[in-house]
Amino acid sequence: MFPLPPPGQGQTQKAPPPIVYWVIWFALTVSVPIYQFVLGGGLPGGVNAPASGLSPIVIMMVGQILAATAVRWLVLPRCRRPQQVFVMMILGLALSEGAGLLGIFLIPHDQPETKLSLFVLSLLSCAQFMPVYARATMAERKFN
């Protein structure tokens, strides 16, 4: 539809303004408690029923949160282009939010401590993506 310029001909792109990073981070982080209260019926309370062991679903969700943490602290600082930073931020937030959302539906109601733990971990995982790395100087810099 739109022709792309030939490679290497002055393709400098500016980073999105920092407000874009902040608005997206805020919206996705605030959605975690909204999902919990609207879809999950509030904060779960009580003690877990005796279980037969560690659920593979819980392992998967904790893995998502660990993957999001790796994206934030190992991958994101190495990104040099604004598009990479933006994509890694969205990827990490999606992994973080997904763990909380899946916890609402896939963890049985007789496991309230597990549900609450996953909610808190999901919220903290989203919080770690607070875009302090999106400064005004990043928006002014040109990336090649």
MIKEPA-130932 format. One record per atom (N, C-alpha, C, O): residue in three letters; x, y, z. Coordinates in steps of 0.1 Angstrom, whole numbers, padded with zeros to 4 digits, always signed. Atoms other than C-alpha are relative to their C-alpha. Layout:
<recs>
ALAXYZ;...
</recs>
This chain:
<recs>
MET+0008-0012+0000;MET+0000+0000+0000;MET+0009+0013+0000;MET+0007+0021-0008;PHE-0010-0011-0001;PHE+0028+0024+0010;PHE+0013-0005-0004;PHE+0018-0014+0003;PRO-0013+0005+0003;PRO+0061+0019-0007;PRO+0010+0003+0011;PRO+0010+0014+0016;LEU-0011-0002-0009;LEU+0091+0015+0016;LEU+0012+0006-0007;LEU+0014+0003-0018;PRO-0012-0006+0006;PRO+0122+0036+0010;PRO+0010-0011-0001;PRO+0010-0021+0007;PRO-0011+0009+0001;PRO+0152+0017-0001;PRO+0008-0001+0013;PRO+0010+0009+0019;PRO-0007+0002-0013;PRO+0173+0003+0028;PRO+0012+0010+0000;PRO+0019+0012-0010;GLY-0012-0009-0002;GLY+0199+0027+0042;GLY-0001+0014-0004;GLY+0009+0021-0004;GLN+0001-0013+0004;GLN+0185+0059+0029;GLN-0007+0009+0011;GLN-0019+0011+0010;GLY+0005-0009-0010;GLY+0181+0081+0060;GLY-0012-0005+0008;GLY-0021+0003+0010;GLN+0011+0005-0008;GLN+0158+0059+0080;GLN+0003+0002+0014;GLN+0006-0007+0022;THR-0001-0003-0014;THR+0160+0076+0113;THR-0014+0001+0006;THR-0023+0008+0000;GLN+0013-0001-0006;GLN+0130+0071+0136;GLN+0002+0004+0014;GLN+0011+0001+0021;LYS+0000-0005-0013;LYS+0122+0089+0167;LYS-0008-0010+0009;LYS-0017-0017+0005;ALA+0007+0008-0010;ALA+0111+0071+0199;ALA-0013+0007+0003;ALA-0015+0019+0001;PRO+0013-0006-0004;PRO+0075+0076+0210;PRO+0003+0009+0012;PRO+0012+0006+0020;PRO-0002-0009-0012;PRO+0072+0104+0236;PRO-0002-0009+0013;PRO-0010-0018+0013;PRO+0001+0007-0013;PRO+0076+0092+0272;PRO-0015-0002+0005;PRO-0017-0012+0011;ILE+0014+0001-0005;ILE+0039+0098+0279;ILE-0007-0012-0006;ILE-0016-0018+0001;VAL+0006+0012+0006;VAL+0030+0069+0255;VAL+0004-0012+0008;VAL-0005-0020+0011;TYR-0005+0011-0009;TYR+0051+0045+0276;TYR-0008+0000+0013;TYR-0012-0010+0018;TRP+0007-0001-0013;TRP+0035+0058+0308;TRP-0015-0004-0001;TRP-0020-0011+0008;VAL+0015+0003+0001;VAL-0001+0056+0296;VAL-0002-0015-0002;VAL-0011-0021+0004;ILE+0002+0015+0002;ILE+0003+0020+0283;ILE+0003-0008+0012;ILE-0004-0017+0016;TRP-0004+0007-0012;TRP+0021+0009+0314;TRP-0011+0001+0011;TRP-0015-0008+0017;PHE+0010-0003-0010;PHE-0005+0025+0337;PHE-0013-0008-0004;PHE-0019-0014+0005;ALA+0013+0007+0004;ALA-0035+0010+0317;ALA+0002-0015+0002;ALA-0008-0021+0007;LEU-0001+0014-0002;LEU-0021-0025+0317;LEU+0002-0004+0014;LEU-0002-0015+0018;THR-0002+0003-0014;THR-0010-0024+0353;THR-0013+0001+0008;THR-0016-0007+0017;VAL+0012-0001-0007;VAL-0043-0011+0366;VAL-0011-0010-0004;VAL-0020-0013+0003;SER+0010+0010+0004;SER-0062-0037+0346;SER+0001-0013+0008;SER-0009-0020+0009;VAL-0001+0012-0008;VAL-0048-0065+0368;VAL-0009+0000+0012;VAL-0017-0009+0014;PRO+0009+0000-0011;PRO-0067-0054+0399;PRO-0015+0001-0005;PRO-0024-0005+0001;ILE+0014+0000+0005;ILE-0098-0046+0378;ILE-0005-0014-0004;ILE-0016-0017-0001;TYR+0004+0014+0003;TYR-0098-0081+0364;TYR-0003-0008+0012;TYR-0013-0015+0013;GLN+0002+0008-0013;GLN-0094-0095+0399;GLN-0013+0003+0006;GLN-0020-0006+0011;PHE+0012-0004-0007;PHE-0123-0075+0413;PHE-0013-0003-0008;PHE-0023-0006-0003;VAL+0012+0001+0009;VAL-0147-0077+0383;VAL-0002-0015-0004;VAL-0013-0020-0002;LEU+0002+0014+0005;LEU-0140-0112+0369;LEU+0002-0010+0011;LEU-0004-0021+0011;GLY-0004+0010-0010;GLY-0125-0129+0400;GLY-0009+0002+0013;GLY-0007-0007+0022;GLY+0009-0001-0012;GLY-0151-0116+0425;GLY+0007+0006+0012;GLY+0002+0003+0023;GLY-0007-0006-0011;GLY-0127-0096+0447;GLY+0013-0008+0004;GLY+0017-0018-0003;LEU-0012+0007-0005;LEU-0096-0107+0467;LEU-0004-0013+0006;LEU-0013-0014+0015;PRO+0004+0013-0006;PRO-0098-0144+0475;PRO+0006-0001+0015;PRO+0017+0004+0018;GLY-0004+0002-0014;GLY-0096-0153+0512;GLY-0001-0014+0005;GLY-0009-0022-0001;GLY+0001+0014-0005;GLY-0091-0184+0532;GLY+0013-0008-0002;GLY+0023-0002-0006;VAL-0011+0009+0001;VAL-0068-0213+0533;VAL-0002-0010-0011;VAL-0013-0014-0014;ASN+0001+0010+0011;ASN-0060-0237+0504;ASN-0005-0013+0006;ASN-0001-0017+0017;ALA+0004+0013-0003;ALA-0077-0270+0505;ALA+0012-0009-0003;ALA+0021-0006-0010;PRO-0011+0009+0002;PRO-0053-0300+0507;PRO+0001-0003-0015;PRO-0009-0007-0021;ALA-0002+0002+0014;ALA-0038-0304+0473;ALA+0009-0013-0002;ALA+0015-0017+0007;SER-0007+0012+0003;SER-0022-0334+0456;SER+0015+0004-0004;SER+0022-0005-0008;GLY-0014-0004+0004;GLY+0010-0314+0448;GLY+0000+0013-0007;GLY-0011+0020-0008;LEU-0001-0012+0008;LEU+0022-0285+0428;LEU-0006-0001-0014;LEU-0002-0010-0021;SER+0007+0000+0012;SER+0000-0278+0399;SER+0009+0005-0012;SER+0016+0014-0010;PRO-0008-0005+0012;PRO+0016-0275+0364;PRO-0005+0013-0004;PRO+0003+0021-0010;ILE+0005-0013+0004;ILE-0006-0245+0358;ILE+0007+0011+0009;ILE+0010+0021+0003;VAL-0007-0010-0009;VAL+0010-0227+0388;VAL+0014+0001-0005;VAL+0019+0012-0005;ILE-0014-0001+0005;ILE+0044-0236+0375;ILE+0001+0008-0013;ILE+0010+0016-0015;MET+0000-0008+0012;MET+0035-0222+0341;MET-0002+0015+0002;MET+0005+0023-0004;MET+0002-0015-0003;MET+0023-0189+0356;MET+0012+0006+0007;MET+0015+0017+0003;VAL-0012-0005-0006;VAL+0053-0185+0378;VAL+0011+0001-0011;VAL+0019+0010-0010;GLY-0010-0001+0012;GLY+0074-0192+0346;GLY-0003+0012-0008;GLY+0007+0019-0012;GLN+0003-0012+0007;GLN+0056-0164+0329;GLN+0005+0012+0007;GLN+0011+0021+0001;ILE-0005-0012-0008;ILE+0064-0140+0357;ILE+0015+0000+0000;ILE+0021+0011-0001;LEU-0014+0000+0000;LEU+0100-0151+0357;LEU+0005+0004-0014;LEU+0015+0011-0015;ALA-0004-0004+0013;ALA+0102-0147+0319;ALA-0002+0015-0001;ALA+0006+0022-0008;ALA+0002-0014+0000;ALA+0087-0112+0323;ALA+0012+0007+0007;ALA+0016+0018+0003;THR-0011-0006-0007;THR+0114-0104+0349;THR+0013-0001-0008;THR+0020+0009-0007;ALA-0012+0001+0008;ALA+0141-0117+0326;ALA+0000+0011-0011;ALA+0010+0017-0015;VAL+0002-0010+0011;VAL+0127-0094+0298;VAL+0004+0014+0006;VAL+0011+0021-0001;ARG-0003-0013-0005;ARG+0128-0064+0321;ARG+0014+0003+0004;ARG+0019+0013+0001;TRP-0013-0003-0006;TRP+0162-0068+0337;TRP+0011-0005-0009;TRP+0023+0000-0007;LEU-0011+0005+0008;LEU+0182-0087+0311;LEU-0001+0005-0015;LEU+0009+0008-0021;VAL+0002-0003+0014;VAL+0167-0079+0277;VAL-0002+0015-0003;VAL+0005+0021-0011;LEU+0004-0014+0002;LEU+0152-0044+0280;LEU+0012+0010+0001;LEU+0013+0019-0007;PRO-0012-0009+0000;PRO+0185-0027+0291;PRO+0009+0000-0012;PRO+0017+0009-0014;ARG-0009+0002+0012;ARG+0203-0040+0260;ARG-0006+0005-0013;ARG+0001+0005-0023;CYS+0007-0005+0013;CYS+0177-0027+0235;CYS+0006+0014-0003;CYS+0007+0023+0006;ARG-0005-0013+0004;ARG+0191+0002+0216;ARG-0009+0009-0009;ARG-0008+0021-0009;ARG+0009-0008+0009;ARG+0163+0012+0192;ARG-0013+0001+0007;ARG-0017-0007+0015;PRO+0013-0003-0007;PRO+0130+0027+0204;PRO-0010-0011-0003;PRO-0019-0014+0006;GLN+0010+0010+0003;GLN+0110+0000+0186;GLN+0002-0012+0008;GLN-0007-0019+0013;GLN-0003+0011-0008;GLN+0128-0027+0205;GLN-0004+0002+0014;GLN-0010-0007+0021;VAL+0004-0003-0013;VAL+0123-0010+0238;VAL-0015-0001+0002;VAL-0020-0007+0012;PHE+0015+0000-0001;PHE+0086-0006+0231;PHE-0006-0014-0001;PHE-0014-0018+0007;VAL+0005+0014+0001;VAL+0081-0042+0220;VAL+0003-0008+0012;VAL-0005-0016+0017;MET-0004+0008-0012;MET+0100-0056+0250;MET-0009+0004+0012;MET-0012-0004+0020;MET+0009-0004-0011;MET+0079-0035+0274;MET-0014-0006-0002;MET-0019-0011+0008;ILE+0013+0006+0002;ILE+0047-0047+0258;ILE+0000-0015+0002;ILE-0009-0021+0009;LEU-0001+0014-0002;LEU+0059-0083+0258;LEU+0000-0003+0015;LEU-0007-0012+0020;GLY-0001+0003-0015;GLY+0068-0082+0295;GLY-0013+0003+0007;GLY-0016-0004+0016;LEU+0013-0003-0007;LEU+0036-0065+0305;LEU-0011-0011-0004;LEU-0019-0014+0005;ALA+0010+0010+0004;ALA+0016-0091+0285;ALA+0002-0013+0008;ALA-0007-0019+0012;LEU-0003+0012-0008;LEU+0034-0120+0303;LEU-0004+0002+0014;LEU-0010-0007+0020;SER+0003-0003-0014;SER+0029-0103+0337;SER-0015+0000+0002;SER-0021-0006+0011;GLU+0015-0001-0001;GLU-0008-0095+0331;GLU-0007-0014-0003;GLU-0017-0017+0003;GLY+0006+0013+0004;GLY-0015-0129+0315;GLY+0000-0010+0012;GLY-0009-0018+0014;ALA-0001+0009-0012;ALA-0003-0148+0347;ALA-0012+0003+0009;ALA-0018-0006+0015;GLY+0011-0003-0009;GLY-0028-0129+0368;GLY-0014-0003-0006;GLY-0023-0008+0001;LEU+0012+0003+0006;LEU-0056-0133+0343;LEU-0003-0015-0001;LEU-0014-0019+0002;LEU+0001+0015+0000;LEU-0050-0170+0339;LEU-0003-0005+0014;LEU-0010-0015+0016;GLY+0002+0004-0014;GLY-0049-0173+0377;GLY-0015+0001+0004;GLY-0020-0007+0012;ILE+0014-0002-0003;ILE-0085-0161+0379;ILE-0008-0012-0005;ILE-0017-0017+0002;PHE+0008+0010+0006;PHE-0098-0188+0356;PHE+0005-0014+0001;PHE-0003-0023+0002;LEU-0005+0014+0000;LEU-0075-0218+0359;LEU+0004-0005+0013;LEU+0005-0017+0015;ILE-0003+0005-0014;ILE-0068-0220+0396;ILE-0014-0002+0006;ILE-0022+0007+0006;PRO+0013+0003-0006;PRO-0097-0237+0414;PRO-0003+0009+0012;PRO+0006+0015+0018;HIS+0004-0008-0010;HIS-0117-0218+0439;HIS+0004-0005+0014;HIS+0004+0003+0024;ASP-0004+0005-0013;ASP-0106-0240+0467;ASP+0015+0002+0003;ASP+0021-0003+0013;GLN-0015-0004-0001;GLN-0070-0226+0463;GLN+0001+0015+0001;GLN+0008+0021-0007;PRO+0000-0015+0000;PRO-0075-0190+0475;PRO+0014+0006+0003;PRO+0017+0017-0002;GLU-0013-0005-0002;GLU-0040-0186+0488;GLU+0009+0001-0013;GLU+0016+0010-0015;THR-0007+0001+0012;THR-0026-0196+0455;THR-0005+0011-0010;THR+0003+0018-0016;LYS+0005-0011+0009;LYS-0049-0172+0436;LYS+0005+0013+0005;LYS+0008+0021-0004;LEU-0004-0013-0005;LEU-0040-0143+0459;LEU+0015+0002-0003;LEU+0019+0013-0007;SER-0014-0001+0003;SER-0003-0151+0455;SER+0003+0004-0014;SER+0012+0012-0017;LEU-0002-0003+0015;LEU-0005-0151+0417;LEU-0005+0014-0003;LEU+0001+0021-0012;PHE+0005-0013+0002;PHE-0025-0119+0418;PHE+0011+0010+0004;PHE+0014+0019-0004;VAL-0010-0010-0005;VAL+0002-0101+0439;VAL+0012-0001-0009;VAL+0018+0009-0012;LEU-0011+0001+0009;LEU+0030-0115+0418;LEU-0002+0006-0014;LEU+0007+0013-0019;SER+0003-0006+0013;SER+0013-0104+0386;SER+0001+0015+0001;SER+0006+0022-0008;LEU+0000-0015-0002;LEU+0008-0069+0400;LEU+0014+0005+0001;LEU+0017+0015-0004;LEU-0014-0005-0002;LEU+0044-0066+0411;LEU+0008-0002-0012;LEU+0017+0007-0015;SER-0007+0002+0013;SER+0056-0080+0378;SER-0003+0011-0009;SER+0006+0016-0017;CYS+0003-0011+0008;CYS+0037-0053+0360;CYS+0006+0013+0005;CYS+0011+0021-0003;ALA-0006-0013-0006;ALA+0050-0026+0384;ALA+0015+0001-0004;ALA+0019+0012-0005;GLN-0014-0001+0004;GLN+0086-0035+0375;GLN+0002+0006-0014;GLN+0014+0010-0017;PHE-0002-0006+0013;PHE+0080-0023+0340;PHE-0003+0015+0000;PHE-0005+0021-0011;MET+0002-0015-0001;MET+0074+0013+0352;MET+0010+0006-0009;MET+0022+0004-0007;PRO-0009-0005+0010;PRO+0089+0032+0323;PRO+0009+0011+0004;PRO+0009+0022-0002;VAL-0010-0010-0004;VAL+0116+0051+0341;VAL+0010+0001-0011;VAL+0018+0011-0011;TYR-0010+0000+0011;TYR+0137+0042+0311;TYR-0004+0008-0012;TYR+0004+0010-0021;ALA+0006-0008+0011;ALA+0115+0063+0288;ALA+0001+0015+0004;ALA-0009+0021+0008;ARG-0002-0014-0004;ARG+0129+0097+0294;ARG-0001+0009-0012;ARG-0001+0004-0024;ALA+0002-0010+0011;ALA+0125+0129+0273;ALA+0012-0001-0009;ALA+0011+0001-0021;THR-0012+0000+0009;THR+0161+0125+0261;THR-0001-0012-0010;THR+0005-0011-0021;MET+0001+0011+0009;MET+0152+0091+0246;MET-0009+0004-0012;MET-0006+0000-0023;ALA+0008-0005+0010;ALA+0125+0108+0226;ALA+0007+0009-0010;ALA+0004+0009-0022;GLU-0007-0010+0008;GLU+0149+0134+0213;GLU+0012-0007-0008;GLU+0016-0002-0018;ARG-0011+0007+0006;ARG+0177+0109+0204;ARG-0005-0007-0013;ARG-0016-0011-0014;LYS+0003+0008+0013;LYS+0178+0094+0169;LYS+0007-0013+0001;LYS+0019-0014+0004;PHE-0006+0014-0001;PHE+0183+0057+0167;PHE+0002-0004-0015;PHE-0006-0001-0024;ASN-0003+0005+0014;ASN+0198+0041+0136;ASN-0004-0015-0001;ASN-0002-0021-0012;
</recs>
